[in-house]
Amino acid sequence: MALGHRHRVSRRVTLGVLMIALTAGLGYLIFRQGWSPTVGQVSGVAAAVRETTDGVRNTSADAAATAKVKAALALSKNVSALDINVDTYDGVTTLTGKVPSTQSKELAGQIAVDTSGVREVRNLLNVDPEIRPDPGREYLAHRVEELERQSALAEALQEIPEMEGARVKVRVTGELVALDGTVVSDAQKLRAEQVARSFAGVRRVDNMLRNLNRAS
């Protein structure tokens, strides 16, 4: 677990315990010890409880902002495979780690700036040309992109009225789109291939669709 994360968890637990202790202590003094607090004393305790509650709320907001920035970075093809640490405290998000270029550093910083819940960004990323993307993360980023295009193409085919009755399975691997399943006419088979070829990044279509109305 990262040091920053442990600090946030510890701070949240401490604030929560303090709030409970303040409330419980006040109740004990009033009901068990017969203490009659003045207006000023009650106001002071109430202010302490409010401050503690605000601290817990701010910590939760910081955790949410950190999660959003990490998710936004993961969506970028250019920086998702890089090991970038994100930590947020009082609305200030800090980025640390190493990236291979100034462009990558600026992109990561801009993504953080544009994330809701982030008030300020401290971009402490170091540029190291020797840094290479993590192969596992890089593969995952490419695979997610393929699955997104696969889903978009499948939805596009379903929304075309003349494809009614067709059952098309789409598989995207790099620049290749494979179409499998059944259609009710040769026109549907041709139409499905045309739609697939119209998608950006597609260089080859493997059309394996079978016409149910054609004699075998």
N, C-alpha and C positions, 0 to 999 in steps of 0.2 A: 504494500500500500504506500502511495507517495506521501512524503512528509506533509505537503500542503493539505492533502485530503485528511490525514490523521489530525492535523491541527483544526480543521473545520469541524470534524466530528467531535473532537474533544471540547471545542468551544461551545458547540450546540448542547452537548450533554451538561456541561458546566452551567450554562445559562438556564437550562431547564431545571436543574437541581436547585439553583439559586432562587428561582421564582417560586418553586414549591416550598423551599425553606422559609422564604419571606412571608408567604401566605400562612403557612402552618404556624410560624412563630408568632405572628400577629394574633391569630385565633387563640393560641395557647395563653398569651398574656391577657387577653380580654376575658375569656371564659373561665380559665383555671386560676389565674392570679388576681382577678378582680381589677385589672389595670383599666383606668379610665383615660384613654389617650386624648390629647388636645387636638384641635382641628389641624394645627400645623404638623403634629406628629403623624396623624392619619394621612395627610396630604403627602408627607415625605415618603411614607411607606408605599402609597399608591403610585407616586412618581417612580420609585425604584422598581415596582412591579411592571409599570408601563415600559420603562427603559429595558428591562429584561425581556419583556415580550417583543419589543421592537428588535432587540438583538437576535432573538430566535427567528423572527420573520425575515430580517436582513440576511441571516445565514442561509435560510431556505432559498431566498431569491438569488443569492450568489451561486448556490449549488445548481439551481435551474439554469442560470446564465451559462455556467460552465458546460452543462450538458448540451445546451443549444449550440454553443460554439463548436464543441467536439462533433456534433451531428452535422453542422454546416461544413466543417472542414472535411468530414468523411464523404460529403457529396461532391467535392471537387476532384476532378480527375488529376489535377496537377499537384495537389498536396495531400491527398488522402492516404498515399502510401508512405508518407514521411512521419517520423516519430516526433510529433509536436506535443509538448505538455501544455495544458491549459489550467489555470487556476484563477479564481475570482474572489476578491475580498472587497466588501463595501462598494460593489458596482464596478470595480476596476479589474479588468481581466488582463492577466499577464501570460504572455506566450514565451516559452523557453524551449530549447532544443537546438538542433542543427538542421539546416536546409542547404541544398546544393547551389542556390543562386539568389541574387538580390531580388529577382522577379518572384521567386517562391516566397521569400520573406514578406515582400510587399503584398502579395496576394493573400497570404494567411492573415496578415494584419487587417486588410480591408474586409475580409470575410468576418473577422471578429467585430470590427467596427459596425458593420451592417446588421449584426445580430441583436434582436430585441432583448432588453434587460441589461445590456452592456453600456455603462456610462462613459467609460474611458478604457483605452487599450495601451498597455505597455508592451511593445514588441521587442523582446530581448532575444529573439532568434539570432543565432550565429550562422553566418554564411561559410560553408565549407565545401568547396568544389569536389572534394573526395567522397562526400556523402552520397550513398546510393539508396534509392527507394527500397523498402522492405519487399522482397519477392512475394511473400504471402499476401501482404496488403495490396500490392500492385495487381496481383492476379484477381483478388476479390473485387477490386474497383472495376477492372475490365469485365468481370463476370456479371457484376451488378448492372453495368451499362448494357450488356447483351440481354439480360433478362428484362430490362426496362423496354428495350426496342422490341423484344419478343412479345411482351404484353401489349405494347402499343399497336403492333401489327395485327395481332389476334383481335383486338377490339375494333380496329379499323375494318377488318373483313366482316365482322359480325354486324357492323352498322350499315353495310352496303345492301340495299333492298334486293338486288339481283343475285345475291349470294344466299338467298333463303333456301333452306333445305340442305345446304352444304355443311359438312362437319370437318373443319380444317384444323389440323394441329400444326403449330408453328414452332420451329426450333432455330435459334440464332446462335451461330458460332463464328465470331469474328466478322468477316465480310460475307459469310455464307448464310443464306436462309434456306432451310429445308421445309417444304410443305408436304404434309402427309395427311391421309384421311380420305374422305369421300365427297364427291360432288354429284349433281344430278344432270350435268350437261358439260360438253366440252367448252362452252362459252364461260361457264363458271371457273373451270380449270384455268383458262387463259386469263380471265379477269383477276383471279387470285395472284397469279404470277406477275401481272402488270402492277398490281398494288404493292407487292413485295419489292419489285425493282425500283419503285418510286421512292422508297425510304432511303434517307441519307446513309451513306456508308456501306450500302449493299452492292457488291460487285458480281455476285453469283447467286442464282436461285436453282435449287434442286427440287423440281416439281414432280412429286410422286403421288399426286392426287389421282384417285380412281373414280371413273364415271360409273355410277351404279346402273345407269340405263343403257350402257353399251354392252352388247353381247360379249361374253368371255370366249 
